């Protein structure tokens, strides 16, 4: 109710203030958020916080660049901070800390530890009266949202998430750590036969390794032992051992020319049954030529929502499940009903 | 906040009460809702209200069947009423009237008049302290939701909704009204070349008639003038005149054997651009073998949400844009974070 009034009074009048955004961490996703803010005229990038020396950063926008140790000084000048650090080591520390200073949004994606992360961010945000939307982006994020939508519409069915074709940073890094490897890119690929069985409504039990194969492109140092490297990749536990893995050795030139982009994508597919025998299929699909730019774009929309929720007093940690779609949109509820419904 | 407490205390304990549902109107969609409730163990169908003589209805469940004039007596026994009447003449009257008695959900789909409908239902529901979710189902409904999600993730882009292949009841009825026609089915079909242009990222301007063609199967009375009937179909304004239309005359037997189901579907497709030049594609697709059963299933999930919102004091008319995904799910927020995120 509260919100409805705010929307109808403030939005679309040109009188509302822009959402003032800080980016924490200027890697690929941070750059994606910076680009996304250019496409969202109701937002403005005020400052980028970095662990590097601020004057070494070349940024695209006119935002200030400051050392991450200075965040405290900006408590009153930022409506929402977009955390663009990594899930392995950055976010477990930064998430709760920054949630006690700013409204935040992040793309925390270590599935096995999300519940702990939620608890620590929730506690910090509630204590500070802030709002934090965790684990947004596309998976977790939009794919999680679609898994719910597909499940509520088809309670009797089974949901499958397929990833790829797309670059996995973690799997690429794992190959780069092998002695003799100069550079590597790994594409996660859906297995076509598995996709076909799911589409046909067979609802098979499938492990991740039965849904995907791994396509690796590797540049090696002169004189490196190709056979050993290939075996080390294929035997690497967790990352590769369980998967069909194809290794192709290429030149540095080819790597630069053909594998420098960061495409990704995938789909969330559910085949369910209604009534006695009616097969119903739902599918949400992404085909991205830049994974970090798309992730940044989704983060920007959830940043808008975090700011709005906080203005309404809805504090604590949230996930995509808590966010009504209207909070994400530049359009007012009236405009959405008129133009999009 | 309030809601979070309720969820964690009540749900998953087996102690919570079931949502008590009434179906208003027992046509194809009403039957779909009845079937859907069987798949949602937290809901229970208490009563079906009909304009027909109650004892002439053969229903599937053990619900009571009562005359629609008796709704007032059930104010305290029903948590949410699912309105399954038509948008042309039933809902404009029933929507506001029933919103003053029950929490309601409907699939009102006359796009041009949704704003007026919203206002009249909102007023009635607010006055009565009830919650009404209007225009759910899949379009409007899930497709509207996905149009927003695609738009917020890719502000620079263009959204296309394609329908079909699927039966359109309205277009089939229009043919049936032509003298000499005994029966007819019309399939709305997406035009492949238009789909390909959109997928390629051309973002063309396309009218509905440039995205779809109409595939008609017609049974005629003995000795009917086929040429006249075909021309009357193809020249029918609004329904057919603007579209590529194919008319095939078939026998009653063939109609019964091959065209008795109610498949439908379609997709919401957006190709956008991030950064300087990165093409990003999002797509949500439905392939339904029973349109009314799927619609009923979506209505059931939004009925759950209407009941929950009302318990929280969120009254008035709502659309899919106002509903956080968690309200739709049988799972608690904790379960969603753990299992679906």
Interface residues (C-beta under 8 A of the other chain):
Chain A: X1 X4 X32 X35 X36 X39 X40 X111 X114 X115 X118 X135 X140 X142 X144 X145 X146 X147 X148 X149 X151 X152 X153 X154 X155 X156 X265 X274 X275 X278 X279 X280 X281 X282 X283 X284 X285 X286 X287 X288 X289 X290 X293 X294 X296 X297 X298 X301 X314 X315 X316 X319 X320 X321 X322 X323 X324 X325 X326 X328 X329 X330 X333 X336 X337 X338 X340 X341
Chain B: X1 X4 X32 X35 X36 X39 X40 X111 X114 X115 X118 X135 X140 X142 X144 X145 X146 X147 X148 X149 X151 X152 X153 X154 X155 X156 X265 X274 X275 X278 X279 X280 X281 X282 X283 X284 X285 X286 X287 X288 X289 X290 X293 X294 X296 X297 X298 X301 X314 X315 X316 X319 X320 X321 X322 X323 X324 X325 X326 X328 X329 X330 X333 X336 X337 X338 X340 X341
